[in-house]
Amino acid sequence: MSNKSSVQLCPAQKRAFDLLLAGVEIGSILRVWSGTGRGKTTVLRELHKQVGGAFLNMKDFVEASASKHPLALEETLYQLVMDALKSLPAGVSCYTIETEFWGQNPSPNLMVELSVQHVADLITALTFHIGEVKRNPYHLSLPAWMIDNVRRGAELVGGQGGASPDFTFATLYRLRRWHDGRLNNLHEGGRCLPCGQNAEEVFAG
């Protein structure tokens, strides 16, 4: 998708734009950062004109959350994404992966094993959020949460009465595919992804 634009990017913006445009050819999650007021939104809007899709920013999120309960941030974001998906042209197909943290996902269908090193890295990363963990040191309970995910996932993902996988730590997700204007489950039942298994196999519906 390519739309001619009348916006003139400065050299620094043009370099960021070119790098992002090259990045979308090889990846799906890209990051651009700079100081406030340096034109990030302008660059991203230009990229959106080139590659298509939906464009969501913090302004959309703040406006959507203004009329919602302060604790309903996840629900607000979910509705924003759903509205964006519904606005896309017919025939667009993509995957959605819903995670959980402050609230539990009632119907996960994917359990991903984490190694001891994965968990250690996550705890280390959280300790750098000094103000946040000083207020609520939830990094200390992270291993227990991931252990409990294996218990929950054995029943919710693996099926009631099924054998529990030989995982110590895990995270739970809901994997679906947006197709024909709606979200569809990718598999009948749930899937477990052990460490070392190619994640591409999970997307083979």
C-alpha atoms as one frame of an Amber mdcrd trajectory, in Angstrom:
protein
   0.000   0.000   0.000   1.504   3.355  -1.004  -0.073   6.791  -0.711   1.668
   9.914  -1.927   2.210  12.338   0.934   2.645  16.091   1.045   4.490  15.893
   4.383   8.180  16.793   4.170  10.253  14.864   6.687  13.457  16.379   8.024
  16.654  14.325   7.485  16.495  12.694  10.938  12.819  11.806  10.462  13.503
  10.491   6.965  16.247   8.222   8.270  13.928   6.868  10.994  11.172   6.395
   8.412  13.473   4.510   6.023  14.724   2.238   8.799  11.164   1.460   9.930
  10.051   0.814   6.362  12.916  -1.662   5.958  12.108  -3.199   9.330   8.509
  -4.081   8.472   9.854  -6.369   5.765  11.548  -8.609   8.316   9.659  -8.103
  11.591   6.294  -7.206  13.093   7.295  -5.366  16.282   9.385  -2.235  15.797
  10.401   0.517  18.185  11.114   4.182  17.517  12.109   6.552  20.293  13.292
  10.136  20.774  12.693  13.145  22.967   9.300  14.798  23.311   8.251  16.866
  20.303  10.809  15.380  17.918   8.247  14.165  15.378   7.738  10.494  16.233
   4.012  10.666  15.508   4.666  12.325  12.134   7.070   9.537  11.177   4.656
   6.829  12.286   1.731   8.394  10.427   3.837   8.470   7.273   4.726   4.823
   7.797   1.032   4.023   8.258   0.255   5.666   4.909   2.827   3.401   3.263
   2.055   0.041   4.850  -1.637   0.410   5.772  -3.345  -1.145   8.763  -4.794
   0.768  11.706  -3.171   3.629  13.606  -3.658   3.823  17.376  -1.868   6.223
  19.698  -1.968   7.292  23.340  -4.451  10.072  22.542  -6.943   7.436  21.372
  -6.349   5.406  24.529  -6.683   8.362  26.912  -9.894   9.552  25.242 -11.390
   6.044  25.244 -10.504   5.448  28.905 -11.914   8.795  30.104 -15.447   7.409
  30.249 -14.446   4.030  31.696 -13.655   2.830  35.205 -10.020   3.648  36.158
  -9.307  -0.066  36.634 -10.734  -1.052  33.237  -7.613  -0.171  31.242  -7.217
  -3.638  29.739 -10.856  -3.678  28.635 -10.453  -0.218  27.085  -7.389  -1.300
  25.127  -9.139  -4.484  24.023 -12.088  -2.494  22.677  -9.772  -0.080  20.857
  -8.017  -2.957  19.128 -11.298  -4.665  18.259 -12.700  -1.456  16.763  -9.500
  -1.043  14.744  -9.726  -4.610  13.426 -13.360  -4.068  12.411 -12.355  -0.958
  10.463  -9.885  -2.847   8.274 -10.811  -3.889   4.717 -12.478  -7.247   4.137
  -9.977  -9.998   3.543  -7.474  -8.800   6.122  -6.238 -11.681   8.249  -3.960
 -11.600  11.285  -3.347 -13.243  14.646  -4.206 -11.865  18.086  -2.493 -12.990
  21.271  -4.107 -11.922  24.540  -2.091 -12.106  27.726  -2.891 -11.579  31.397
  -1.299 -10.020  34.422  -3.412  -7.979  36.833  -6.482  -9.988  35.903  -6.775
 -13.622  34.827  -7.785 -14.598  31.325 -10.875 -16.808  31.814 -10.322 -18.847
  28.650  -6.642 -19.242  27.714  -5.800 -21.749  24.979  -2.005 -21.546  24.915
   0.490 -22.337  27.683   4.114 -21.366  27.046   6.860 -22.857  29.184   9.527
 -20.548  30.630  12.954 -21.710  31.707  14.600 -20.748  34.995  16.767 -18.300
  33.040  13.696 -16.694  31.433  12.147 -16.103  34.850  15.409 -14.780  36.306
  15.732 -12.330  33.417  12.152 -11.114  33.908  12.689 -10.560  37.638  15.925
  -8.683  36.947  14.195  -6.482  34.370  11.384  -5.664  36.804  13.843  -4.520
  39.479  14.808  -1.614  37.222  11.272  -0.221  37.654  12.424   1.139  40.999
   9.424   3.286  41.897   6.934   0.643  40.810   8.420  -2.259  42.764   8.995
  -0.031  45.778   5.260   0.664  45.789   4.364  -2.964  45.109   7.225  -5.524
  45.074   5.363  -7.904  42.786   8.622  -9.044  41.184   9.161 -11.192  44.282
   5.968 -13.155  43.653   6.545 -13.560  39.907   7.931 -17.141  40.180   4.950
 -18.232  42.294   2.521 -16.755  39.747   4.234 -18.611  36.889   4.211 -21.848
  38.871   0.482 -21.409  39.487   0.003 -20.834  35.751   1.092 -24.427  35.189
  -1.593 -25.617  37.612  -4.283 -23.471  35.981  -3.075 -24.140  32.458  -3.144
 -27.901  32.944  -6.927 -27.681  33.375  -7.863 -24.649  31.257  -5.519 -25.292
  28.314  -4.832 -28.996  28.560  -8.417 -29.909  29.419  -9.998 -31.003  32.674
  -8.693 -34.318  33.886  -5.766 -34.310  31.431  -2.132 -34.903  32.307  -0.211
 -31.824  33.420   2.821 -30.944  31.244   6.256 -31.258  32.785   6.641 -27.484
  33.189   7.785 -25.581  36.277   7.024 -22.080  34.996   4.594 -20.948  32.303
   2.591 -18.022  30.957  -0.946 -18.292  29.608  -2.364 -16.689  26.471  -5.399
 -16.763  24.228  -4.411 -17.185  20.585  -6.962 -16.399  17.897  -7.064 -15.422
  14.254  -8.894 -12.423  12.799 -10.515 -13.649   9.595 -13.732 -12.847   7.732
 -14.412  -9.918  10.040 -14.289 -11.820  13.325 -11.999 -13.606  15.763 -11.791
 -17.391  15.436 -10.035 -19.968  17.570  -6.996 -21.282  15.778  -7.196 -24.798
  17.215  -9.720 -27.154  18.680  -8.789 -27.219  22.345  -5.536 -25.803  23.687
  -1.830 -26.095  22.956   1.245 -26.285  25.177   4.556 -24.885  23.908   7.641
 -26.315  25.643  10.950 -24.477  25.735  12.945 -25.282  22.627   9.931 -26.009
  20.400   9.519 -23.805  17.353   6.698 -21.344  18.071   5.714 -21.378  14.387
   4.093 -24.761  14.987   1.501 -23.097  17.222   0.344 -20.887  14.342  -0.158
 -23.809  11.967  -3.943 -23.982  12.233
